[in-house]
């Protein structure tokens, strides 16, 4: 597997577009901005039946910038699953 970009010093939309290229075996929805990141990644999880990836909720990831925490976890899990 190619290197997957980490969610560091990058916007959510740019990161999401990059992981779309890094993980071509997955289906991706169109990102709808950082304010809607939870909905976007929930679609990603559901579209690909990624049962081992947690669905982010407002209670577990209350801040908009928490997408970075979720994204780092996502990358780690995706790399481990190869």
C-alpha positions, 0 to 999 in steps of 0.5 A: 500500500502507498503511504497515506497522508496523515491529517497534519498541517492540512485542511479536512477537504484537502486531506480527504481528497488526498486519502481518496487517491491514497486508498483507491480501493475504497469508495469516497463521498464528496467532502462537505467541509470541516463543519460536516466532517462527521457526516462525511466520514460516516458515509465513508464508513457505511459505503465501505462497510468498515465495521472496525472504524468508529463512527464519530459522534459529537459526544466522542469528537466534540470539536471540528478540529477533532477530525484530525484525531479520528483521521489519525486513527483511520489511517492507523487502522487502514494501514494495519488492515493491509 
